[in-house]
Each structure stands twice: as structure tokens, then as C-alpha cells.
């Protein structure tokens, strides 16, 4: 949950039901939580998750096997050429992107089937990756990380018992527990008059990617040019991708990836779960 916890961390309660094509893991940390502590810092986490060659085992980048998205061929300039022509400065969330390719429907069908990710959610994660490849090509954020966060945070928007509608909105809003300083949460009095979370006393994390209202006010971005909606998987995935890419992070480096995910939720165990899921997704998509 982006910037929800400042002094404590939460770990979702494990779900022991086996899941095809990925590890059985915890979901919806905002609903059921226990307090855990961060001990080793970023370098300690990286040291504990290295491959046999001593290099961090990270999710693939957007141009690598398991992290790439097959796109529909369109006329016009090559997206890679457009990306290289962009200025080096990181664009603000309000800036209008250049032409972005669309994910190939056949790729969506295949990868959704292989990973178990709902197709509509995968479409949003892939679209966010493709857009960031144009807007911020140096960041190298890829769909497996976004999808892993989406699973841990809300089971891809379905934790509350609903599903994703055709337009990307959740049929049942995913609303977290009140951030009232209990149950291991930070105390965050209401900042939006309950507009996003329905609570006029305390803020709550909302939507498939579990943004709190104050974070959404800064990073909330519309994928289609309308009003940003954290309950819309397209808007939430794009906003999460931009949030992960903040401060010039490069998601294909150990330092960049761990800093980004720990900024999203300050828990090493949370980041380790995200890494495990992302790796499974990438492997299943090969």
C-alpha cells in the first residue's frame, strides 16, 4: 500500500490454498494484518535474495524474456525510437504521453491463462508498462512487479468479493482498515472528506493497488484522460508504475527495485513476497 505505513510494517496473513502456476501467498494486507519489523535495510534484503552467481534475482525488465509485452503492430514511428527521443527529465504525472502501443490480445489471453492473473488486470499492468517505456524508458518497470503488487494488495481487485468490470473498475470497492493508529497502522486522520474511502474520520487505503488518499492526491493519474480513480485498475496500475519509478529509480537494478517496493510498503517480508510472485509470473509467461 503506497506510503500507508511510516513507522510500522504489515504482513498479509497467509492463504494456504494452492494456486496454479505460482506460489501460494498472502493477499490483501489491508484487510488482515500482523506487525513485523524491518531489520536489515535494503542492502540486507538484497544480500538475502541473490542467485547462484551472487547477483540479485530480480523480475525481468520490459525488454527481457518474461517481462516483455507483445504489442499490436501500428503504423507510425517505432515506440523504441520515440522513447529514445524523449528528454531525460522525468515527466510529471500530469503530462500527456506520446503514442503508446497496445498489448496484443493474443498475448493477454496466453499470459492470463498461464499465470492465473485476471485478463482485465493483466491488460492494465501491461498498459502501464508500455506507457512507462515511452514516458520514462530508463526506469524499466515491468508488468510482473506491478501484477505481484496487485495480487498482494487486493488479489487483483477481487479481494472484497467482486471482480473487475470491463471498464476496469472494481464491482465491489476494495477499502482497507481505518488508519487510526491501531493494528500496526499509522494514524492518518481523514484528508479527503471520505470521498475515496467513505470514511470521514480516518483515511483508508483504497482500490486494487491500495493507495491512501494523500498519496493518490499526488500520484493519482488517469490512464484515459478522465478523472483519476483509484478504484479503476487502469488508473491504479499506471499510478503505481509512476510511483515505483520516482526519484529516477531503475527497476532492473537491485537498489532501484528494492527501494521502489519498500517505498510502496515498508516491510521486507512484503517485498520478498512481491519478488517471489513476480518471479513466478515471469517464469510462467516465458
C-alpha positions as CSV (number, residue, x, y, z in Angstrom):
1,X,0.0,0.0,0.0
2,X,1.7,3.1,-1.2
3,X,3.1,5.2,1.7
4,X,0.5,3.9,4.1
5,X,2.8,3.0,6.9
6,X,5.5,5.3,8.2
7,X,6.7,3.6,11.4
8,X,5.4,0.1,11.2
9,X,5.1,-2.5,8.6
10,X,2.4,-5.1,7.8
11,X,2.5,-8.6,6.5
12,X,-0.6,-10.1,5.0
13,X,-2.0,-13.2,6.6
14,X,-1.0,-16.3,4.5
15,X,-3.5,-18.1,2.3
16,X,-2.7,-21.8,2.3
17,X,-4.8,-22.6,-0.7
18,X,-2.6,-23.8,-3.6
19,X,-2.5,-21.6,-6.7
20,X,-1.7,-23.0,-10.1
21,X,1.4,-21.5,-11.8
22,X,2.6,-19.5,-8.7
23,X,3.4,-19.8,-5.1
24,X,0.6,-19.9,-2.5
25,X,0.9,-16.5,-0.8
26,X,-0.8,-13.8,1.2
27,X,-3.3,-11.3,-0.3
28,X,-5.0,-8.1,0.8
29,X,-2.7,-6.9,3.5
30,X,-5.0,-4.0,4.3
31,X,-7.8,-6.3,5.5
32,X,-5.9,-8.7,7.7
33,X,-2.5,-7.7,9.1
34,X,0.1,-8.5,11.7
35,X,3.0,-6.3,12.6
36,X,6.5,-7.2,11.5
37,X,9.8,-5.3,11.7
38,X,12.3,-4.2,9.2
39,X,15.8,-5.4,10.3
40,X,18.5,-5.4,7.7
41,X,17.6,-2.5,5.5
42,X,17.8,-2.6,1.7
43,X,21.3,-4.0,1.5
44,X,20.4,-6.8,3.9
45,X,17.4,-7.7,1.9
46,X,19.3,-7.7,-1.4
47,X,22.0,-9.9,0.2
48,X,19.5,-12.5,1.2
49,X,17.9,-12.8,-2.3
50,X,20.8,-13.4,-4.6
51,X,21.1,-16.1,-7.3
52,X,23.9,-18.7,-7.5
53,X,26.1,-16.2,-9.3
54,X,25.8,-13.7,-6.5
55,X,23.7,-11.3,-8.5
56,X,20.2,-10.3,-7.2
57,X,17.4,-12.3,-8.6
58,X,15.1,-9.6,-9.9
59,X,12.0,-9.6,-12.1
60,X,12.9,-9.2,-15.8
61,X,12.9,-5.8,-17.4
62,X,10.4,-4.8,-20.1
63,X,12.7,-6.0,-22.8
64,X,13.6,-9.3,-21.3
65,X,12.1,-12.8,-21.6
66,X,9.2,-13.0,-19.1
67,X,8.9,-9.2,-18.8
68,X,8.2,-8.1,-22.3
69,X,4.7,-7.4,-23.7
70,X,3.7,-8.4,-27.2
71,X,2.1,-5.4,-28.9
72,X,-0.3,-4.8,-31.8
73,X,1.6,-3.5,-34.8
74,X,0.6,0.0,-35.6
75,X,1.6,2.5,-38.2
76,X,3.9,5.4,-37.4
77,X,7.1,5.7,-35.5
78,X,8.7,2.8,-33.7
79,X,7.9,3.2,-29.9
80,X,11.5,2.5,-29.1
81,X,12.7,5.3,-31.3
82,X,10.1,7.6,-29.8
83,X,11.3,6.7,-26.3
84,X,14.9,7.5,-27.1
85,X,13.9,10.9,-28.4
86,X,12.3,11.9,-25.1
87,X,14.0,14.4,-22.8
88,X,16.0,13.0,-19.9
89,X,13.9,14.8,-17.3
90,X,11.3,12.6,-15.6
91,X,7.8,13.7,-16.8
92,X,5.3,14.8,-14.3
93,X,2.1,12.7,-13.8
94,X,0.0,15.4,-15.5
95,X,1.9,15.4,-18.7
96,X,0.3,13.9,-21.8
97,X,2.2,10.8,-23.1
98,X,3.2,10.2,-26.7
99,X,1.6,7.4,-28.7
100,X,1.8,4.2,-26.8
101,X,1.4,0.7,-28.4
102,X,-1.3,-1.6,-27.2
103,X,-0.9,-5.1,-25.8
104,X,-1.6,-7.9,-28.2
105,X,-4.9,-9.6,-27.3
106,X,-3.4,-13.0,-28.0
107,X,-0.6,-12.2,-25.6
108,X,-3.1,-11.2,-22.9
109,X,-5.0,-14.5,-23.4
110,X,-1.9,-16.6,-23.2
111,X,-0.3,-14.9,-20.3
112,X,-3.5,-14.6,-18.3
113,X,-4.1,-18.3,-18.7
114,X,-0.5,-19.2,-17.8
115,X,-0.3,-17.0,-14.7
116,X,-3.9,-17.0,-13.4
117,X,-3.9,-13.2,-13.4
118,X,-7.4,-12.0,-14.4
119,X,-7.1,-10.9,-18.1
120,X,-8.6,-7.4,-17.4
121,X,-6.0,-6.8,-14.6
122,X,-3.1,-8.1,-16.8
123,X,-4.3,-5.6,-19.5
124,X,-3.8,-2.8,-17.0
125,X,-0.4,-3.9,-15.9
126,X,0.8,-4.4,-19.4
127,X,-0.6,-1.0,-20.5
128,X,1.2,0.7,-17.6
129,X,4.5,-0.9,-18.6
130,X,4.1,0.1,-22.2
131,X,3.3,3.7,-21.3
132,X,6.3,4.0,-18.9
133,X,8.5,2.6,-21.7
134,X,7.6,5.7,-23.6
135,X,7.4,8.2,-20.7
136,X,10.3,7.0,-18.6
137,X,12.3,4.4,-20.6
138,X,15.2,4.4,-18.1
139,X,13.0,3.2,-15.2
140,X,12.5,-0.3,-16.8
141,X,9.4,-1.1,-14.7
142,X,7.7,-4.3,-16.0
143,X,4.3,-5.9,-15.6
144,X,5.4,-8.8,-13.3
145,X,6.2,-6.4,-10.5
146,X,3.0,-4.5,-10.9
147,X,1.0,-7.7,-11.1
148,X,2.7,-9.0,-7.9
149,X,1.9,-5.9,-6.0
150,X,-1.7,-6.1,-7.3
151,X,-2.0,-9.6,-6.0
152,X,-0.6,-9.0,-2.6
153,X,-2.6,-5.7,-2.1
154,X,-6.0,-6.8,-3.3
155,X,-5.9,-10.1,-5.3
156,X,-6.1,-8.0,-8.4
157,X,-9.1,-6.1,-7.2
158,X,-11.2,-9.1,-6.2
159,X,-10.4,-9.4,-2.5
160,X,-13.7,-7.8,-1.4
161,X,-15.7,-10.4,-3.3
162,X,-16.2,-8.5,-6.6
163,X,-14.3,-8.5,-9.9
164,X,-13.0,-6.1,-12.4
165,X,-15.7,-4.8,-14.8
166,X,-15.0,-4.3,-18.5
167,X,-14.1,-0.6,-17.9
168,X,-11.5,-1.6,-15.3
169,X,-13.4,-0.5,-12.2
170,X,-14.0,-2.9,-9.2
171,X,-17.6,-4.1,-8.9
172,X,-17.1,-4.1,-5.2
173,X,-14.8,-1.4,-3.8
174,X,-11.7,-2.6,-2.0
175,X,-11.4,-0.5,1.1
176,X,-8.7,-1.0,3.7
177,X,-9.0,-0.8,7.5
178,X,-9.1,2.6,9.1
179,X,-5.6,4.1,9.6
180,X,-6.3,5.1,13.2
181,X,-3.0,4.1,14.8
182,X,-4.2,0.6,15.8
183,X,-3.5,-2.8,14.4
184,X,0.0,-1.7,13.4
185,X,-1.1,1.2,11.3
186,X,-0.1,4.8,11.2
187,X,-2.6,7.3,12.5
188,X,-3.8,9.3,9.5
189,X,-6.9,11.5,10.1
190,X,-9.3,11.9,7.1
191,X,-7.9,14.1,4.4
192,X,-10.5,13.8,1.6
193,X,-13.8,14.1,3.4
194,X,-14.4,10.4,2.8
195,X,-14.6,10.9,-1.0
196,X,-12.4,8.0,-1.9
197,X,-12.7,5.7,1.1
198,X,-16.1,6.5,2.5
199,X,-14.6,7.4,5.9
200,X,-14.8,10.9,7.2
201,X,-12.8,10.2,10.4
202,X,-9.7,8.3,9.2
203,X,-8.1,7.7,5.9
204,X,-8.1,4.2,4.4
205,X,-6.2,2.5,1.6
206,X,-8.4,2.2,-1.5
207,X,-8.6,0.3,-4.8
208,X,-6.8,-2.6,-6.4
209,X,-3.3,-1.1,-5.7
210,X,-4.3,0.2,-2.3
211,X,-3.4,3.9,-2.4
212,X,-4.2,6.1,0.6
213,X,-5.9,9.4,-0.3
214,X,-2.9,11.6,0.4
215,X,-0.7,9.5,-1.9
216,X,-3.4,9.4,-4.5
217,X,-3.6,13.2,-4.4
218,X,0.0,13.4,-5.5
219,X,0.4,10.4,-7.8
220,X,-3.2,9.6,-9.0
221,X,-3.2,9.6,-12.8
222,X,-5.9,8.8,-15.3
223,X,-5.0,6.3,-18.0
224,X,-7.6,7.7,-20.4
225,X,-7.5,11.4,-19.6
226,X,-10.6,11.5,-17.3
227,X,-10.7,12.0,-13.6
228,X,-8.2,9.7,-11.8
229,X,-9.9,6.9,-10.0
230,X,-8.0,4.6,-7.6
231,X,-10.8,2.1,-7.9
232,X,-10.0,1.8,-11.6
233,X,-7.3,-0.8,-12.3
234,X,-6.0,1.1,-15.3
235,X,-5.5,4.3,-13.3
236,X,-4.2,2.5,-10.3
237,X,-1.7,0.4,-12.2
238,X,-0.3,3.5,-14.1
239,X,-0.1,5.5,-10.9
240,X,1.7,2.6,-9.1
241,X,4.2,2.3,-12.0
242,X,5.0,6.1,-11.8
243,X,5.3,5.9,-8.0
244,X,7.8,3.0,-8.3
245,X,9.8,5.0,-10.9
246,X,10.0,8.1,-8.7
247,X,13.4,9.6,-7.9
248,X,15.0,8.2,-11.1
249,X,14.9,4.6,-9.9
250,X,15.9,1.8,-12.3
251,X,13.8,-1.2,-11.6
252,X,16.3,-3.7,-13.2
253,X,18.9,-2.9,-10.6
254,X,18.8,-4.4,-7.1
255,X,19.0,-1.0,-5.4
256,X,16.3,0.5,-7.6
257,X,13.9,-2.4,-7.3
258,X,14.1,-2.8,-3.5
259,X,13.9,0.9,-2.9
260,X,10.8,1.2,-5.0
261,X,8.9,-1.8,-3.5
262,X,9.9,-0.8,0.1
263,X,8.7,2.7,-0.6
264,X,5.4,1.2,-1.6
265,X,5.2,-0.8,1.7
266,X,7.9,-0.5,4.3
267,X,8.2,-4.2,5.0
268,X,11.0,-6.6,4.0
269,X,8.6,-9.5,4.1
270,X,6.2,-7.7,1.9
271,X,8.9,-7.0,-0.7
272,X,10.1,-10.6,-0.5
273,X,6.5,-11.8,-1.3
274,X,6.3,-9.4,-4.2
275,X,9.6,-10.6,-5.5
276,X,8.5,-14.3,-5.3
277,X,5.2,-13.7,-7.0
278,X,6.8,-11.5,-9.7
279,X,9.4,-14.2,-10.4
280,X,6.7,-16.9,-10.7
281,X,4.6,-14.7,-13.1
282,X,7.6,-14.0,-15.3
283,X,8.6,-17.7,-15.4
284,X,5.0,-18.8,-16.2
285,X,4.9,-16.2,-19.0
286,X,8.0,-17.5,-20.8
